[in-house]
Amino acid sequence: MRTFVAGQEAHGDFEFAELALGIDVDLFRGPLESETDDDRAAREDVARHVLADLRAEAEAGDEIAGWDALYADALTRTVPFLRAARGYRPGAGEAA
């Protein structure tokens, strides 16, 4: 079965969510794989600009952009479980 959102075919769950919500999750949350410091800095810079644009559109009266801005902002505060688990080292925390 093929799934379409706004005339575009979605290939998988993540692409469906991106098309439906209008938000690139990896842009704000970060990829599940590791990324270089330069890649992360570039991604975060673009994410800041996109978030600023969404907030400006929301202030101009676009309610959907307002919800997208809230969602994108929340994504910037998450750490994907798999990425966090890869960096986990037993006995390396504050209590150790």
TAWO-V940812 format. One record per backbone hydrogen bond with DSSP energy under -0.5 kcal/mol. CO is the residue of the C=O (numbers start at 1). NH is the residue of the N-H. E is the energy in kcal/mol with one decimal. If there is no record, write none. Layout:
<<CO:NH:E> <CO:NH:E>>
This chain:
<<3:10:-3.2> <5:8:-1.9> <8:5:-2.9> <9:11:-0.5> <10:3:-0.6> <10:12:-0.9> <12:16:-2.0> <13:17:-2.5> <14:18:-2.4> <15:19:-2.6> <16:20:-2.9> <17:21:-2.9> <18:22:-2.0> <23:25:-1.0> <24:27:-0.6> <24:28:-1.2> <25:29:-3.2> <25:30:-0.5> <26:30:-1.3> <36:40:-2.7> <37:41:-2.5> <38:42:-2.3> <39:43:-2.7> <40:44:-2.8> <41:45:-2.0> <42:46:-2.3> <43:47:-2.7> <44:48:-2.3> <45:49:-1.9> <46:50:-2.7> <47:51:-2.7> <48:52:-2.2> <49:53:-2.2> <50:54:-2.6> <51:55:-2.4> <52:56:-2.2> <53:57:-2.5> <54:58:-2.2> <55:59:-2.4> <56:60:-1.3> <57:62:-2.4> <58:61:-1.6> <61:63:-1.1> <62:66:-1.6> <63:67:-2.1> <64:68:-2.8> <65:69:-2.5> <66:70:-2.0> <67:71:-2.4> <68:72:-3.0> <69:73:-2.5> <70:74:-2.1> <71:75:-2.1> <72:76:-1.4> <74:77:-1.2> <75:78:-1.5> <80:84:-2.5> <81:85:-2.7> <82:86:-1.8> <83:87:-1.2> <85:88:-0.8> <89:92:-1.8> <93:96:-1.0>>
